[in-house]
Amino acid sequence: MLLGSLYVFLFMGDQQYDVSGGEELYQQKLPVNIITPFGTETRGKYLFTLMYTIIPVTYLVWIIVTLDALFMALMSCISAHLNVLGGAFKTLHPRCVERITRCKLNSKNLEHEVDKEMIKCIQHLQTLLRVSEQLESIYNVQTFFQACVSLGEMCFSLFLLSQTIDQSIGSEITYLFGTSLELLMYCWFGNRITEASMKLSYSIYEADWLSAKLSTRKKMILTMTRMTKPIYVTIGKITPLTLNTFLTMARGAYSFFTFLKQKQL
């Protein structure tokens, strides 16, 4: 909004004047509809009112960006831990052999070391499951409203773009891109958690489980059974945050846009 308004102000300002009642008034539109006590009859007043409008909006935007960045960072951290844990499961036996060789321990302790390492990995996984549940309980309502708002914004931005032929087209394109990108980032990081959790069962299977003792193999089977249900971050406990969800919502926004166009015709 700021860049579009400043471009018009600096390079097309001479075309924004209008004569009313024998007086030349500056008529450039503000990027948002707002009532201020300053007026916009001159270029100086317009610039002051523009800054008065943009600065609070900028603070609001940075608050939203910070909250989104926190949510995405938490999801990225969980997915990174899941990937590390997958590697730990896969290399369970070789790491224990290396530890026994390096510390010059009795090879009879190998099974005990593998079992102990398996317990550590399971405890790590349980912590990640708890954190994922807490993240889901905190953010599922927020993501629901965010998805609904983004869906409406994408639809109406497309509709306004189909109607706009003046200098505000840049603002509409930027707004559409920003709204879509925000929803895409939510779905992207949510999808990373789901994919990483789905790989854990395969990582356990690829471990050298044949040489493990019976109790360790039972732990592996129980863990694989638990991870047949992947970790999801959901939109209001309705649908998971995945790339397929983003594509579905984008198609839904475009379908509603075509419906509005047909009604207009």
Disulfide bonds with the S-S distance in Angstrom:
none
